[in-house]
Amino acid sequence: MDKKLISIKKLLVNPENPRFDAVRNPTEAINLMMTKAGKTIFNLATDVAKHGLNPSKSLMVVEVRKNSFLPLEGNRRVVALKLLDNPELASSEKLIEAFKELKREYNSQIPVEVECTIFPDKESASHWVNLEHTGKNNGVGVLSWNSEQRQRFIALYAGKKGSYAIQLFDFADENNLDRSKVDSTTLDRLISTPLVRKQIGIHFPDRVLELIKSRAKVVGNLRKIFTTMSDPNFKVGDVYTASQRENWIEQIIGTSRNKQGKTGAFDKKERSDRKPIGLFRPSDVPYKLKNRQLQKLYDELKDPEILNFPNAAHDLLRSFLECSLVAYLKQVKKYSDALKVKKKNQNNLTLTDILDYLSNQNVSPIEDKSVRSIAKQLISDDRKSYSVERMNMVNHNENWFSEEDDVRNAWVKMEPLFKVILRPKKMKL
């Protein structure tokens, strides 16, 4: 067998694709594949257009006639390349337009040749095709990654912090905890619930594991959790819903509830031991607000139980920030000035307008440079949980959701600003 680069135009589409029933010719094969799996082939074509073909895998082909090659492995790639080369081959107007758009955007980098391994006949290629598609084969074939391994790959090679479960696994390894029989996906499901994380003694500001209880306490809690999750009688259904997870963690770690048995509501002693960390610490920020609207928002936000509803809490924190800033500007008689210097010609101030005004040292009534810097960061650090952009996503982006740690982290960043805007000289909010 030989390896060589072969033009896309010399590659056929195999009508005898094991993924589907056999058809009569390559044209029917394309139509069938696009009908059955058009979206996935378009996704493959998009990836090829952006990144090229996988350099670790060549197509396996046989020459069926002079300068015509039939793929035995890689038929989907051939179809994707054929459609990138000639979008009119797609099975619907919608797909034709989509492939045309891809071709317009990435035309110069779309491959026109493919590295192929040429076999003398189908039989000589069958062993390798079989290994490519039939799993482990006692270690000879392709070994797919489990969920933990995929997450670890992301952490190692994609430059991202691993999932919550992977970070806990790493913490467990550092502390000699046996987690060999714990499924990472199930653990991720378990700790997706804020109350569970609170009981364990952990949180994830900026998606990075931190302890909020002593290391010994967290290790002890995780040992109980891992032991129970490793038991053959444990089932994923035990922790499938949020209420099940809260009940489960209560039984495993041994927390108590109030007399009414309300999920997440601690008795007085339990509550006093679990003051909100980084969010409205009463001893540090005893706001006594005269403005009724601000007082109502504050009363809701200072209750620790609201953190069981992080999306609502994050959205409410944004409202509290905006209302506080408006009240502050009006109290110090700077609202009209802020209107004059805002970027867009409108009759009202947006949250971004106000923060931009307060961060400008030439006009801001805030003297503290570090507090002005916070105002700037709220509109410039788009990826942070405290940014206006991220807080807006709670309402305007269906693919984004907030977690308890996002709310806590947002408050930690904003607190110095609140201390200034809610306590200006002679101000009675």
C-alpha positions in Angstrom: 0.0 0.0 0.0 1.1 3.5 -0.8 0.4 7.0 0.6 -0.2 9.9 -1.7 -2.1 13.2 -2.0 -5.2 12.7 -4.2 -7.4 15.5 -5.6 -10.9 15.8 -4.2 -12.2 15.5 -7.8 -10.7 12.0 -8.1 -12.4 10.7 -5.0 -15.7 9.0 -5.3 -18.5 8.8 -2.7 -18.9 5.2 -1.6 -22.5 4.1 -2.2 -22.0 1.1 0.1 -21.6 2.9 3.4 -22.0 0.7 6.5 -23.7 3.6 8.2 -26.7 3.4 5.8 -28.4 1.0 3.4 -26.5 0.6 0.1 -27.6 2.8 -2.8 -26.9 2.6 -6.6 -24.4 5.4 -7.2 -22.4 8.2 -5.5 -25.1 10.9 -6.2 -27.7 8.8 -4.3 -25.2 8.3 -1.6 -24.7 12.0 -1.1 -28.5 12.6 -1.1 -29.0 9.8 1.5 -26.2 11.0 3.8 -27.5 14.6 3.7 -31.0 13.5 4.4 -30.0 11.2 7.3 -27.1 13.2 8.7 -27.0 16.6 7.0 -26.4 18.6 10.1 -23.5 16.5 11.3 -21.9 16.5 7.9 -22.3 20.3 7.8 -20.6 20.5 11.2 -17.8 18.3 9.9 -17.4 20.5 6.8 -17.3 23.6 9.0 -14.5 22.1 11.1 -12.6 21.1 8.0 -13.0 24.5 6.5 -11.7 26.2 9.7 -9.0 23.8 10.8 -8.2 21.5 7.9 -8.3 17.7 7.9 -7.1 15.7 10.8 -3.4 15.2 10.1 -3.2 12.0 12.1 -5.7 10.2 9.8 -5.4 9.5 6.1 -8.3 8.2 4.1 -8.2 4.4 3.2 -9.0 4.0 -0.5 -8.8 1.6 -3.4 -8.4 2.5 -7.0 -11.5 1.3 -8.8 -10.4 2.6 -12.2 -7.7 4.9 -13.5 -7.5 8.1 -11.4 -10.8 7.2 -9.5 -10.5 6.2 -5.9 -13.2 4.8 -3.6 -13.0 5.5 0.1 -13.3 2.5 2.4 -12.8 4.6 5.5 -13.5 8.4 5.5 -16.7 8.6 3.4 -18.1 11.4 5.5 -15.0 13.5 5.1 -15.2 13.0 1.3 -18.9 14.0 1.3 -18.0 17.1 3.3 -15.2 18.1 1.0 -17.3 17.4 -2.1 -20.0 19.8 -0.8 -17.4 22.4 0.1 -16.1 22.1 -3.4 -19.6 22.1 -5.1 -22.4 23.3 -2.7 -25.0 22.5 -5.4 -24.7 18.8 -4.5 -26.4 19.5 -1.2 -30.0 18.1 -0.8 -31.8 21.3 0.1 -31.7 25.0 -0.7 -31.0 25.8 2.9 -27.9 23.5 2.9 -26.8 24.7 -0.5 -26.8 28.3 0.9 -25.0 27.2 4.1 -22.2 25.5 2.1 -21.9 28.4 -0.2 -21.4 30.7 2.8 -18.7 28.4 4.1 -17.0 28.4 0.8 -17.1 32.1 0.5 -15.6 32.6 4.0 -12.9 29.9 4.0 -12.3 29.3 0.3 -8.6 29.9 0.3 -7.9 27.3 3.1 -10.3 24.5 2.1 -8.3 21.4 1.2 -8.3 20.5 -2.5 -6.2 17.4 -1.9 -6.4 14.6 0.7 -3.7 12.3 2.0 -4.8 8.8 1.2 -3.5 5.3 2.0 -4.1 3.3 -1.2 -4.8 -0.4 -0.7 -4.7 -3.0 -3.5 -8.2 -4.3 -2.6 -11.0 -4.1 -0.1 -9.9 -7.2 1.7 -6.5 -5.9 2.6 -8.0 -2.8 4.1 -10.8 -4.6 6.1 -8.7 -5.2 9.2 -7.8 -1.5 9.6 -11.3 -0.3 8.8 -12.7 -2.7 11.4 -10.4 -1.5 14.1 -11.3 2.1 13.4 -15.0 1.6 14.0 -15.6 -1.4 16.3 -14.3 -0.1 19.6 -11.6 -1.4 22.0 -11.1 -4.9 20.5 -9.2 -5.9 23.7 -6.9 -2.9 23.4 -6.1 -3.2 19.7 -8.7 -0.8 18.5 -9.6 2.8 19.4 -10.1 3.4 23.1 -12.7 6.2 23.6 -12.4 8.5 26.6 -14.9 8.5 29.4 -16.3 11.8 30.7 -13.4 12.3 33.3 -10.8 11.8 30.6 -12.5 14.2 28.2 -12.6 16.9 31.0 -8.9 16.3 31.8 -8.0 16.7 28.2 -9.8 20.0 28.1 -7.9 21.1 31.2 -4.5 19.9 29.8 -4.6 20.9 26.2 -7.4 23.4 25.7 -6.1 25.8 28.4 -9.3 25.6 30.4 -9.9 24.6 34.0 -11.4 21.2 34.3 -14.9 20.6 35.4 -15.9 20.9 39.1 -15.7 17.1 39.5 -12.2 16.9 37.9 -11.0 19.6 40.3 -12.4 17.7 43.2 -10.8 14.5 41.9 -7.4 16.3 41.9 -8.1 17.5 45.4 -9.0 14.0 46.5 -5.8 12.6 45.0 -3.7 15.2 46.9 -5.4 14.0 50.1 -5.2 10.3 49.5 -9.0 9.8 49.0 -10.2 6.8 47.0 -12.4 8.0 44.2 -11.7 5.2 41.7 -15.4 4.1 41.6 -16.9 7.6 41.5 -18.4 8.7 38.2 -17.3 12.2 37.3 -20.6 13.0 35.5 -22.6 12.1 38.5 -20.3 14.0 40.9 -20.7 17.1 38.6 -24.5 16.6 38.8 -24.3 16.4 42.6 -22.2 19.5 43.2 -24.2 21.6 40.7 -26.6 22.3 43.6 -25.4 25.3 45.7 -26.6 23.8 49.0 -24.5 20.6 48.4 -21.4 22.7 47.8 -22.1 24.7 50.9 -22.4 21.6 53.0 -19.2 20.1 51.6 -17.4 23.3 52.3 -16.4 24.3 48.8 -17.2 26.9 46.1 -15.8 27.8 42.7 -15.2 31.5 42.2 -14.1 32.1 38.6 -14.7 28.3 38.1 -11.7 27.4 40.3 -12.1 25.2 43.5 -11.7 27.0 46.8 -12.4 25.8 50.3 -14.8 27.6 52.7 -14.4 25.1 55.5 -11.2 23.7 56.9 -9.3 21.2 54.7 -9.8 18.5 57.3 -13.6 19.1 57.3 -13.8 19.0 53.5 -11.7 15.9 53.2 -13.9 14.2 55.8 -17.1 15.2 53.9 -15.7 14.0 50.6 -14.7 10.7 52.1 -18.3 10.1 53.2 -19.6 11.1 49.7 -17.1 9.0 47.8 -17.7 6.0 50.0 -21.4 6.2 49.4 -21.1 6.8 45.7 -18.8 3.8 45.4 -21.3 1.5 47.0 -23.0 -0.9 44.4 -26.4 0.1 45.8 -25.9 3.7 44.9 -27.8 4.9 41.8 -27.7 8.1 39.8 -31.5 8.4 40.4 -30.7 9.0 44.1 -29.3 12.5 43.2 -31.2 13.2 39.9 -33.1 16.3 41.0 -32.0 19.3 43.2 -34.3 18.3 46.0 -33.0 14.7 45.9 -29.4 16.0 46.1 -30.2 18.2 49.0 -31.9 15.3 50.9 -29.0 13.0 50.0 -26.3 15.3 51.2 -28.2 15.8 54.5 -28.2 12.1 55.1 -24.5 11.6 54.1 -22.9 14.5 55.9 -25.5 14.8 58.6 -26.8 18.4 58.4 -30.0 19.3 60.1 -33.1 21.1 59.0 -35.6 23.4 60.7 -38.8 22.0 62.3 -40.8 22.7 59.1 -38.3 20.5 57.1 -38.0 23.1 54.4 -35.3 22.3 52.0 -32.3 24.6 52.5 -33.7 26.4 55.5 -31.5 26.0 58.5 -32.5 26.4 62.2 -31.1 29.4 64.1 -28.0 27.7 65.2 -27.2 26.3 61.8 -27.9 29.6 60.1 -25.5 31.5 62.5 -22.7 29.1 61.6 -23.2 29.7 57.9 -23.0 33.5 57.3 -22.8 34.4 53.6 -19.2 34.5 52.5 -18.4 37.6 50.6 -22.1 38.6 50.2 -23.6 41.3 52.4 -21.6 40.7 55.6 -23.9 42.4 58.1 -21.0 43.5 60.4 -19.2 45.2 57.5 -22.0 46.7 55.6 -25.0 47.6 57.9 -26.8 49.6 55.3 -29.9 51.5 56.6 -31.5 52.7 53.5 -34.3 55.2 53.5 -35.2 54.7 49.9 -38.0 52.1 49.9 -37.1 50.5 46.6 -33.4 50.0 47.5 -34.4 48.7 51.0 -36.7 46.1 49.5 -34.0 44.9 47.0 -31.4 44.9 49.8 -33.7 42.9 52.2 -34.1 40.2 49.5 -30.4 40.1 48.6 -29.1 39.9 52.2 -31.1 36.7 52.9 -28.6 33.7 52.5 -31.5 31.6 51.1 -31.6 33.6 47.9 -28.3 32.0 46.9 -30.3 28.8 46.3 -31.6 30.7 43.3 -28.4 32.1 41.8 -29.9 33.3 38.5 -32.5 35.3 40.3 -29.9 36.6 42.8 -27.5 37.7 40.0 -30.3 39.5 38.2 -31.5 41.2 41.4 -27.9 42.2 42.3 -27.7 44.0 38.9 -31.0 45.8 39.6 -29.7 46.8 43.1 -26.5 48.2 41.6 -28.3 50.2 38.9 -30.9 51.6 41.3 -28.2 52.5 43.9 -26.1 54.3 41.3 -29.1 56.3 40.0 -30.0 57.3 43.6 -26.4 58.2 44.3 -26.1 60.5 41.2 -29.3 62.3 42.0 -28.3 62.7 45.7 -25.0 64.3 44.8 -26.6 66.3 42.0 -24.6 64.8 39.2 -27.3 63.0 37.2 -27.7 65.9 34.8 -23.9 66.1 34.3 -23.8 62.4 33.6 -26.5 62.8 30.9 -24.4 65.4 29.2 -21.3 63.3 28.7 -22.9 59.9 27.9 -21.9 58.3 24.6 -25.4 57.8 23.1 -27.9 60.6 22.5 -30.7 59.3 24.7 -32.8 60.9 27.5 -31.9 58.3 30.1 -28.8 56.7 31.5 -28.0 53.0 31.1 -26.0 51.1 33.7 -23.0 51.2 31.4 -23.4 55.0 31.0 -23.3 55.5 34.7 -20.3 53.3 35.3 -18.5 54.9 32.4 -19.1 58.3 34.0 -18.1 57.3 37.5 -14.8 55.7 36.2 -13.8 58.9 34.4 -11.4 60.8 36.8 -12.1 64.1 35.1 -15.8 64.1 35.9 -16.5 61.4 38.5 -17.7 62.5 42.0 -15.8 59.5 43.4 -12.4 60.5 44.7 -11.1 57.1 45.5 -9.1 55.9 42.5 -9.5 52.2 43.4 -13.3 52.5 43.5 -13.3 54.3 40.1 -11.2 51.4 38.8 -13.9 49.0 40.0 -16.6 51.0 38.0 -14.4 50.6 35.0 -13.9 46.9 35.4 -17.6 46.3 35.6 -17.9 47.5 32.0 -14.6 46.2 30.6 -14.1 42.8 32.1 -16.7 41.1 29.9 -15.9 37.5 30.9 -16.1 38.1 34.7 -19.2 37.3 36.7 -19.3 40.9 38.0 -19.4 42.5 34.6 -22.5 44.2 33.2 -22.2 42.0 30.1 -22.3 38.8 32.1 -25.1 40.0 34.4 -27.2 40.9 31.3 -26.8 37.4 30.0 -29.1 36.2 32.8 -31.9 37.8 30.9 -30.7 37.8 27.3 -28.7 34.6 26.6 -30.5 31.3 26.7 -27.1 29.4 26.7 -25.8 31.0 29.9 -26.8 30.5 33.5 -25.5 31.8 36.8 -24.3 29.8 39.8 -23.9 30.7 43.5 -20.2 31.4 43.1 -20.9 33.8 40.3 -23.1 35.9 42.6 -20.7 35.7 45.5 -17.8 36.7 43.3 -19.8 39.6 41.8 -20.6 41.0 45.2 -17.0 40.8 46.4 -16.0 42.9 43.4 -18.8 45.4 43.9 -18.8 45.8 47.6 -16.2 48.7 47.8 -18.3 50.6 45.2 -21.5 50.1 47.2 -19.8 51.3 50.4 -19.1 54.6 48.6 -22.4 55.1 46.7 -24.6 54.2 49.6 -22.8 56.3 52.1 -22.0 59.7 50.5 -21.8 62.7 52.9 -25.2 63.7 54.3 -26.8 61.1 52.0 -30.1 59.6 53.1 -31.0 56.8 50.7 
